Amino acid sequence: KILDGLLDLSLLKDRVFMITCFGMSFALLSDIVFLIQLPIALYDQGYTGAEAGNVLAIASSAEFFTKIGYTILTMFVDIRAKVLVFIAMISMALVKL
């Protein structure tokens, strides 16, 4: 009863909310793991520290500008969020290959 007064536990019964929370958490975790493992993989392939840093900076910049581009795109084109997430997921999977 004390915890129920402090927190809105009814949100835990909302499936869409929970799936959204877990999905965003997994997406953030996968991005962090990718950015952590990218320099390690580059070192194993024989790249120098400066080259690995450049690749990491380019990958981070590309992701940042892509998110800005998607935001601008949605201001002018009426596109559903599900379609946009699907396109972003496929394009990021192709880029990371």
N, C-alpha and C positions, 0 to 999 in steps of 0.2 A: 504494500500500500504506500509506503514512503517513496519507493522508487517510482511508482506509477504517478505520484503527484509531481515528481521532478521531471520526468521524461514522458514524451508522447510515444508510448509503446505500440500504439495502433498502427504506426508506420511499418512496423515489422510484419504486419499482416498483409500489407500491400505488395503484391508480387512484382508489379511493374517498378515500383520504387526500389525494391531489393535487387532486382536484376540490373537496374540502372546503376545502383551503387557498386555492386560487385563488378559489373562490366567496366565501369570507369576505373575502379581500383586495379583490375587486371591489366587494363590498357596502360595505365601509368606505370605499373610494375614492369610490364614488358618493355616499355620504352627505356626505363632506367637500367634494366638488365642489359638491353642491347647497347646502350651507351657505355656501360661499364665493361662489357666484354669486347667491344670493338677494338680498343687499343691493344688488348691482350692478343686478340687474333691477328692484328697487324704486326705486332712484335714477333709472333711466331712465324709469320710469313717473311720476316727479314726487313721490315720497314724500320726506319729510324724513329726516334721519339718525335722529331719535328714533323716528319711526314704523317705519323699517326695523329698528332695534334691537328695538322691541317685537315685531314680526313674527318676528324671528329668535329672540327669547327664548320666544315662545309656541310656535313650531315645535319648538325644542329640548326644551322642557318637555313638550310633548305626546308626543314620541318617547320621552322618558325614562319618563313615567308609563305609556305603552303597554307598554313592555318590562316594567315591574314588574307591570302588569295581566296580561300574558301568563304571567309566572312564577307568579303566584297562581292563574290559571286552570288551569294544568297541574298544580297540586297537588291540585285537587279534581275535575277532569275528565280522564278518560283519553283523551288525544288524541295522535295520532301526530305526530312532529316534522315530517314532510313536509307534513301538512295544515296545521299551524300556520304553517310558513314560507310556504306558498302563500297562506293567508288574510292574513298580514302583508304579503306582497308586493303582493297585489291592493289591500289597503286603503291602503298607503302610496302606491301608484301613483295611486289615486283622490284621495287627499289632496293630492298634489303637483300635480295638474292644476289 
